[in-house]
Amino acid sequence: MDKEKQVWFLYKNHKQQLTLDCVDIISKAFLELGVRNVTAEDFVTLANILVEDLASTPKFAKFYVEDVKGAFHHGVRNNDDFTLSVKVWFKWLHQFEPKSKAKKEKLEQAKSQQLEWVERTKLIGEHVKKLKS
């Protein structure tokens, strides 16, 4: 797994970028919910709260920004209240199962299997060369 892309790492090393990502996530969620009377100041304030929530909650700190985007994407589409608040996004984030983690594990497993296959192919090639000589 690429720890440099996890929320906890971004919070420690690239907090400003994480905050900008959260502004984007929150502003998009408001637009998708059809809420129009929100100011830029509101977006920034909520983004700062979201950043702190992500960094201070162990489960969320392991998320990637893409996981947070996925939780909000899914949450907006399954939200009957048409609101966005701390309580709402906590619910969305807790319910979300990060797919990027599973994807990365599958990719690592596939790479491992591919390396094993390459090594076996090389061994077979060496044995064939020995038999020919």
Stockholm file with secondary structure:
# STOCKHOLM 1.0

chainA/1-133         MDKEKQVWFLYKNHKQQLTLDCVDIISKAFLELGVRNVTAEDFVTLANILVEDLASTPKFAKFYVEDVKGAFHHGVRNNDDFTLSVKVWFKWLHQFEPKSKAKKEKLEQAKSQQLEWVERTKLIGEHVKKLKS
#=GR chainA/1-133 SS CCGGGBHHHHHHHCHHHHHHHHHHHHHHHHHHHTCCCCCHHHHHHHHHHHHHHHHHSHHHHTCBHHHHHHHHHHHHHTCSSCCCCHHHHHHHHHHCCCHHHHHHHHHHHHHHHHHHHHHHHHHHHHHHHHHHC
#=GC SS_cons         CCGGGBHHHHHHHCHHHHHHHHHHHHHHHHHHHTCCCCCHHHHHHHHHHHHHHHHHSHHHHTCBHHHHHHHHHHHHHTCSSCCCCHHHHHHHHHHCCCHHHHHHHHHHHHHHHHHHHHHHHHHHHHHHHHHHC
//
